[in-house]
């Protein structure tokens, strides 16, 4: 939250005239390859239509071993699938783990009055991690990612983001730990913060938008 910002990766180092000459040779070879390329190979790939998991399993219904393998891979049975196309991510709880107090879990969704009160308190300079418990329904969710924006006294002080991954429906909920972070230290860092935690997938579906507050207190 406080020190989890992403850094841009450095670009390639330039090697002067030697690097430029090599680049020109590579570009020349690339242009020559383009002239000899088969036009049929340049055809744009068009992905097939989105299928529900039920339809995907039924495609191989005659092959019992393949059908069982798919069910095992997906962690669900055909009888539990409803044919719905769009995946749904249902968040059950958000927890925070810290050496200060152990673990605190809050069931989701939280009530509106809870979002305005302090959800947890951390000491300055302490390490913590967020823990998410969620289920995936109907279909595979691809590229589930999060952003977490933090404000103090109306000013944005931090923004972090990360990728959770791709998840298929299964009977047991997923438990996912976010990266460990450290709260800032000093008199100016103490006080109450507001934050917004948001989860979206590759198709820009928003599966959760959580507003919450927390406090940073004086260290020991």
C-alpha positions in Angstrom: 0.0 0.0 0.0 2.8 2.4 1.1 5.9 0.9 -0.6 4.4 -1.4 -3.2 4.6 0.9 -6.2 5.7 -0.4 -9.5 9.0 0.7 -11.1 9.5 1.1 -14.8 12.0 -1.4 -16.2 15.1 0.1 -17.7 15.3 0.0 -21.5 18.2 -1.6 -23.4 21.6 0.1 -23.1 22.8 1.6 -26.4 26.2 0.6 -27.7 27.0 3.6 -29.9 27.8 3.1 -33.6 28.3 -0.7 -33.3 24.8 -1.0 -31.8 23.3 1.2 -34.6 25.0 -0.8 -37.3 23.8 -4.1 -36.0 20.3 -2.7 -35.7 20.4 -1.5 -39.4 21.6 -5.0 -40.5 18.7 -6.7 -38.5 16.2 -4.3 -40.0 17.5 -5.0 -43.5 17.2 -8.8 -42.9 13.7 -8.3 -41.6 12.6 -6.4 -44.7 14.0 -9.1 -46.9 12.1 -11.8 -45.0 8.9 -9.8 -45.4 9.3 -9.8 -49.2 9.5 -13.6 -49.2 6.7 -14.2 -46.7 3.8 -16.3 -47.8 0.7 -14.1 -48.0 -1.4 -16.9 -46.6 0.8 -16.9 -43.4 0.0 -13.3 -42.8 -3.7 -14.0 -42.3 -4.9 -12.4 -39.1 -5.9 -15.0 -36.4 -9.5 -14.8 -35.4 -10.3 -16.4 -32.1 -13.4 -18.6 -31.8 -16.5 -17.5 -30.0 -16.7 -17.5 -26.2 -18.1 -20.8 -24.9 -19.4 -21.6 -21.5 -17.7 -24.4 -19.5 -20.7 -26.5 -19.9 -20.5 -26.3 -23.7 -16.8 -27.0 -23.6 -17.3 -30.2 -21.6 -20.3 -31.3 -23.7 -18.2 -31.0 -26.9 -16.3 -34.1 -25.7 -19.1 -35.9 -24.0 -18.5 -39.1 -26.0 -14.9 -39.3 -24.7 -15.4 -40.2 -21.1 -11.8 -40.1 -20.1 -11.3 -36.6 -21.7 -14.5 -35.4 -20.1 -13.3 -36.6 -16.6 -9.9 -35.0 -17.2 -11.6 -31.6 -18.0 -13.8 -31.8 -14.9 -10.7 -32.6 -12.7 -8.8 -29.8 -14.3 -11.6 -27.3 -13.7 -12.4 -28.6 -10.3 -16.2 -28.9 -10.9 -18.7 -31.3 -12.2 -21.0 -30.9 -15.2 -24.1 -30.9 -12.9 -22.8 -27.7 -11.2 -22.5 -25.7 -14.5 -25.3 -23.6 -15.6 -24.2 -22.6 -19.1 -23.6 -19.0 -18.3 -20.9 -17.3 -20.4 -19.7 -14.6 -18.2 -17.5 -15.5 -15.3 -18.3 -14.2 -11.8 -15.8 -13.7 -9.0 -17.4 -13.7 -5.5 -15.3 -12.3 -2.7 -16.0 -13.9 0.7 -13.5 -12.0 2.9 -10.5 -9.7 3.1 -8.0 -10.2 5.8 -4.8 -8.5 7.0 -1.9 -10.4 8.5 0.6 -8.5 10.6 3.2 -9.4 13.3 1.5 -6.8 15.5 -1.8 -8.6 15.9 -1.8 -11.8 13.9 -4.7 -12.0 11.5 -8.0 -10.0 11.2 -10.6 -11.1 8.7 -13.6 -9.1 7.5 -16.5 -10.7 5.7 -17.5 -9.2 2.4 -19.4 -7.3 1.3 -19.0 -4.8 4.1 -21.8 -2.5 5.2 -21.6 1.2 4.2 -21.0 2.3 7.8 -18.1 -0.1 8.0 -16.3 1.6 5.1 -16.3 4.9 7.0 -15.0 3.4 10.2 -11.4 2.2 10.8 -11.1 -1.4 9.5 -7.7 -2.1 11.1 -4.8 -0.3 12.8 -1.1 -0.8 12.0 2.0 0.5 13.7 4.3 2.7 11.8 7.1 0.7 10.1 5.3 -2.6 10.4 5.0 -5.3 7.7 1.7 -6.6 6.6 -0.1 -8.6 3.9 -3.6 -8.6 2.6 -5.4 -12.0 2.3 -8.3 -12.6 -0.2 -10.8 -15.4 -0.1 -12.9 -15.7 -3.2 -14.8 -18.1 -5.5 -15.0 -18.2 -9.3 -18.4 -19.1 -10.8 -19.8 -20.1 -14.3 -16.6 -19.7 -16.4 -12.9 -19.1 -16.4 -11.8 -15.6 -15.3 -8.8 -14.4 -17.2 -6.2 -11.9 -15.9 -7.8 -11.0 -12.6 -5.8 -7.9 -11.3 -6.1 -5.4 -8.5 -5.4 -1.7 -7.9 -5.3 -0.2 -4.4 -5.3 3.6 -4.1 -4.7 5.3 -0.7 -5.6 8.9 0.4 -4.8 10.9 3.5 -6.7 14.1 4.2 -8.1 14.0 0.7 -4.7 13.7 -1.0 -3.5 10.6 -2.8 -0.4 9.3 -1.1 0.0 5.8 -2.7 -1.2 3.5 -5.5 -0.2 -0.1 -6.0 -1.4 -2.7 -8.5 -0.7 -6.4 -9.3 -1.9 -9.5 -11.1 -3.6 -12.3 -9.3 -3.9 -14.6 -12.4 -6.4 -16.7 -14.2 -8.8 -18.9 -12.3 -11.3 -21.6 -13.2 -14.5 -22.5 -11.2 -13.8 -25.0 -8.4 -15.6 -26.3 -5.3 -13.3 -24.8 -2.7 -12.7 -21.1 -2.5 -9.3 -19.6 -3.6 -7.1 -18.0 -1.0 -4.7 -15.5 -2.4 -2.0 -13.4 -0.5 -0.9 -10.1 -1.9 2.7 -9.0 -1.7 4.1 -8.0 1.7 4.3 -4.2 2.3 5.6 -1.9 5.0 3.8 1.1 6.5 5.7 4.4 6.5 7.3 5.8 9.7 7.3 9.3 11.3 4.9 11.7 12.8 3.5 12.7 9.4 2.7 9.1 8.5 0.5 8.6 11.6 -3.2 9.1 11.3 -6.3 7.8 9.4 -6.2 6.9 5.7 -9.0 6.0 3.2 -8.5 3.5 0.4 -10.2 1.9 -2.5 -9.4 -1.7 -3.5 -10.6 -2.7 -7.0 -10.5 -6.0 -8.9 -10.9 -6.2 -12.7 -10.3 -8.9 -15.3 -8.9 -8.8 -18.9 -12.4 -8.0 -20.2 -12.6 -5.0 -18.0 -15.3 -6.5 -15.7 -15.2 -5.1 -12.2 -15.7 -7.9 -9.7 -15.3 -5.9 -6.5 -14.8 -2.2 -5.5 -14.0 -2.0 -1.8 -13.8 1.3 0.1 -12.2 1.1 3.5 -10.3 3.1 6.1 -7.3 2.2 8.3 -5.0 3.9 10.8 -1.3 4.0 11.3 -0.3 4.5 14.9 2.9 5.3 16.8 5.4 2.4 17.0 6.6 0.8 20.1 
